[in-house]
Amino acid sequence: MIHKNQIYDAIIIGTGIAGLNAAATFGKNKNVLLICKENSWDCNTFYAQGGVAVPVDEADIPLHVRDTLEAGAGLCDPKAVEVLCRDGRKAIDDLIARGMEFDKDEAGNLLYTKEAAHSRNRILHAGGDATGRLIHHFLMRENPHKLLYNSIVTDIFIEEGYCHGVRVFHKDEFRNYYAQAVIIASGGIGSIYEYHTNASSISADMQGLCLEKGCDLRDMEMLQFHPTVFIHNRGARKQLLTEALRGEGAHIVDEDGKRFLFEYDKRGELSPRSLVSHAINDWKQKTGKEVYLNCSMFEEEFFRHRFPTIYHNLKDLGFNLPYDEIPISPAFHYAMGGIETDLNGKVPGIENLYAVGEVASTRVHGANRLASNSLLEGLVFSRRAVSDILRRDVYFQLREFPAEEEPLWKPVDKELKNELRHLMWEAAGITREKSKLEEALEKIEKMLKRDIGKLLRLRLNTSRNIVKSAIYREEPLGAHYIIKKGTT
Ligand SMILES: Cc1cc2nc3c(=O)[nH]c(=O)nc-3n(C[C@H](O)[C@H](O)[C@H](O)COP(=O)(O)OP(=O)(O)OC[C@H]3O[C@@H](n4cnc5c(N)ncnc54)[C@H](O)[C@@H]3O)c2cc1C
């Protein structure tokens, strides 16, 4: 029997910017259930540092579109990019009107900074380098809906082309929830890589589940590796050093102080992320030298005020900033690909199912994301999805699904998860080779045949899709850097 507290107007999986903004857009009068793993703040949104890219005014819209398309290297959907930039300004103005405060100058004007591959300053920031944290606080304060913490969505009910609800593991038991619409806002895939910048909740399970339900993932080989990450801290999530540091003047140097990036591209530190990541990797391998981020050109007072999160986090790790050089390495950061959707976030072929934010592929990012376009994507497409849901005459027939679930974890999972992380880093990392990808695919297939828990199987499904997509795209494009054996 279905109890009335199991039935909602909408269920949203995820409490990052996409999920929380979708919840806000529904308004107080709808009965919405938000679900997240562990705590609401354990998400990539919370850790976003640099800011939100947004057209500064009407005249900047075509330029923001052009920069996004150029970064996307021909794989963007120009219509999606147009939507991102045009709706983007409205979404930010709406957020500000609701009370979100971005950093301003003394005269009260919004401060815009610059990041790589943007042709002008158009990145809004909050609390210096605490943009994601402050947006998350704001959206949480605003949220009027029920939030289920410490919960893992383990299944989505799809039958005859309709989505009916989800199964959730919460407090050691499974419970089904039903709704007229389900929005997946579960973020990216960080935990399948050995080195990454992502929150611990981000583990590619929803993408893997969607594959089992017959939904398509798109452009999964397009993965962004952030070039400036301090990887020697403990814990799986590594310490990101925001792109805004380079945008505002920090240098990348080797142990002799050489700014070697100019040997790869005349834009030096302001080259696109994938190029900088590849250059750092290549330089380290070629010369055997360590690579550093040098921030000594900043005044201490300015640095502490503009980059307080980095200042304090690195101080705890023993660095005296801005004077000490920080050893850096690229690490996995962002998934451009995801669950295929239309421009309203709707999953094709399945009624009442939507995906928004990093988990989705609308093709706004193409083969490479322009810096700081992802928070904007979360805002824009969550609004569009909710508008679409509210506009539609939704067909919804309540029907019950079994509450039983297969085991989520098995004893061998931990060891295999670590093996998978290493395998993905080595074979489907910054630089790829077809032969290594094929070996990785074989290993993943073998792991999938073992007696493993459901959550690991879902990660493996996503990993297999990434590796297959990378094998299929034989020529390098954007963030997908594949080399033929014997060449560099
Ligand atoms: C360190 C860092 C810095 C960044 N800096 C910037 C920046 O400056 N500007 C920018 O534009 N972008 C930045 N990004 C990228 C950006 O933060 C993310 O792309 C964006 O926040 C994703 O938002 P989201 O709402 O889609 O997902 P997230 O914010 O990652 O939220 C995902 C949610 O899904 C939940 N979830 C996942 N799986 C399940 C499940 N099975 N069951 C239940 N719940 C689940 C999680 O608990 C979480 O609540 C940064 C990313 C990182 C990691």
The ligand as an SDF file (V2000), in Angstrom:
LIG
                    3D

 53 58  0  0  0  0  0  0  0  0999 V2000
   36.4020   22.2540   -6.6010 C   0  0  0  0  0  0  0  0  0  0  0  0
   35.4590   22.6940   -7.7000 C   0  0  0  0  0  0  0  0  0  0  0  0
   35.4490   24.0200   -8.1160 C   0  0  0  0  0  0  0  0  0  0  0  0
   34.5670   24.4320   -9.1210 C   0  0  0  0  0  0  0  0  0  0  0  0
   34.5280   25.7600   -9.4660 N   0  0  0  0  0  0  0  0  0  0  0  0
   33.5830   26.1740  -10.3590 C   0  0  0  0  0  0  0  0  0  0  0  0
   33.4150   27.5570  -10.6420 C   0  0  0  0  0  0  0  0  0  0  0  0
   34.1040   28.4130  -10.0960 O   0  0  0  0  0  0  0  0  0  0  0  0
   32.4510   27.9060  -11.5320 N   0  0  0  0  0  0  0  0  0  0  0  0
   31.6550   26.9980  -12.1680 C   0  0  0  0  0  0  0  0  0  0  0  0
   30.7970   27.3780  -12.9640 O   0  0  0  0  0  0  0  0  0  0  0  0
   31.7970   25.6830  -11.8970 N   0  0  0  0  0  0  0  0  0  0  0  0
   32.7180   25.2550  -11.0100 C   0  0  0  0  0  0  0  0  0  0  0  0
   32.8410   23.9100  -10.7470 N   0  0  0  0  0  0  0  0  0  0  0  0
   31.8820   22.9830  -11.3430 C   0  0  0  0  0  0  0  0  0  0  0  0
   30.5340   23.1520  -10.6600 C   0  0  0  0  0  0  0  0  0  0  0  0
   30.7510   23.3620   -9.2780 O   0  0  0  0  0  0  0  0  0  0  0  0
   29.6470   21.9360  -10.8510 C   0  0  0  0  0  0  0  0  0  0  0  0
   29.5970   21.5680  -12.1970 O   0  0  0  0  0  0  0  0  0  0  0  0
   28.2300   22.2460  -10.3800 C   0  0  0  0  0  0  0  0  0  0  0  0
   28.2580   22.7690   -9.0780 O   0  0  0  0  0  0  0  0  0  0  0  0
   27.3720   20.9900  -10.4360 C   0  0  0  0  0  0  0  0  0  0  0  0
   26.1440   21.2770   -9.8150 O   0  0  0  0  0  0  0  0  0  0  0  0
   25.0160   20.1760   -9.7760 P   0  0  0  0  0  0  0  0  0  0  0  0
   23.8740   20.7950   -9.0530 O   0  0  0  0  0  0  0  0  0  0  0  0
   24.7860   19.6400  -11.1350 O   0  0  0  0  0  0  0  0  0  0  0  0
   25.6560   18.9750   -8.9170 O   0  0  0  0  0  0  0  0  0  0  0  0
   26.3540   18.9800   -7.4750 P   0  0  0  0  0  0  0  0  0  0  0  0
   26.4760   20.3360   -6.9250 O   0  0  0  0  0  0  0  0  0  0  0  0
   27.6010   18.1910   -7.5860 O   0  0  0  0  0  0  0  0  0  0  0  0
   25.2870   18.1790   -6.5730 O   0  0  0  0  0  0  0  0  0  0  0  0
   25.0410   16.8110   -6.7600 C   0  0  0  0  0  0  0  0  0  0  0  0
   24.0340   16.3290   -5.7320 C   0  0  0  0  0  0  0  0  0  0  0  0
   23.5480   15.0330   -6.1040 O   0  0  0  0  0  0  0  0  0  0  0  0
   23.4690   14.2000   -4.9600 C   0  0  0  0  0  0  0  0  0  0  0  0
   23.5430   12.7920   -5.4100 N   0  0  0  0  0  0  0  0  0  0  0  0
   24.4250   12.2180   -6.2580 C   0  0  0  0  0  0  0  0  0  0  0  0
   24.1240   10.9260   -6.4470 N   0  0  0  0  0  0  0  0  0  0  0  0
   23.0280   10.6670   -5.6870 C   0  0  0  0  0  0  0  0  0  0  0  0
   22.2610    9.5090   -5.4140 C   0  0  0  0  0  0  0  0  0  0  0  0
   22.5230    8.3200   -5.9910 N   0  0  0  0  0  0  0  0  0  0  0  0
   21.2320    9.5990   -4.5310 N   0  0  0  0  0  0  0  0  0  0  0  0
   20.9320   10.7760   -3.9220 C   0  0  0  0  0  0  0  0  0  0  0  0
   21.6190   11.9130   -4.1630 N   0  0  0  0  0  0  0  0  0  0  0  0
   22.6510   11.8560   -5.0180 C   0  0  0  0  0  0  0  0  0  0  0  0
   24.6360   14.6360   -4.1040 C   0  0  0  0  0  0  0  0  0  0  0  0
   24.4420   14.2320   -2.7740 O   0  0  0  0  0  0  0  0  0  0  0  0
   24.5690   16.1600   -4.3190 C   0  0  0  0  0  0  0  0  0  0  0  0
   23.6250   16.7010   -3.4190 O   0  0  0  0  0  0  0  0  0  0  0  0
   33.7130   23.4820   -9.7410 C   0  0  0  0  0  0  0  0  0  0  0  0
   33.7400   22.1550   -9.3430 C   0  0  0  0  0  0  0  0  0  0  0  0
   34.5950   21.7500   -8.3260 C   0  0  0  0  0  0  0  0  0  0  0  0
   34.5990   20.3210   -7.9020 C   0  0  0  0  0  0  0  0  0  0  0  0
  1  2  1  0
  2  3  1  0
  2 52  2  0
  3  4  2  0
  4  5  1  0
  4 50  1  0
  5  6  2  0
  6  7  1  0
  6 13  1  0
  7  8  2  0
  7  9  1  0
  9 10  1  0
 10 11  2  0
 10 12  1  0
 12 13  2  0
 13 14  1  0
 14 15  1  0
 14 50  1  0
 15 16  1  0
 16 17  1  0
 16 18  1  0
 18 19  1  0
 18 20  1  0
 20 21  1  0
 20 22  1  0
 22 23  1  0
 23 24  1  0
 24 25  2  0
 24 26  1  0
 24 27  1  0
 27 28  1  0
 28 29  2  0
 28 30  1  0
 28 31  1  0
 31 32  1  0
 32 33  1  0
 33 34  1  0
 33 48  1  0
 34 35  1  0
 35 36  1  0
 35 46  1  0
 36 37  1  0
 36 45  1  0
 37 38  2  0
 38 39  1  0
 39 40  1  0
 39 45  2  0
 40 41  1  0
 40 42  2  0
 42 43  1  0
 43 44  2  0
 44 45  1  0
 46 47  1  0
 46 48  1  0
 48 49  1  0
 50 51  2  0
 51 52  1  0
 52 53  1  0
M  END
$$$$
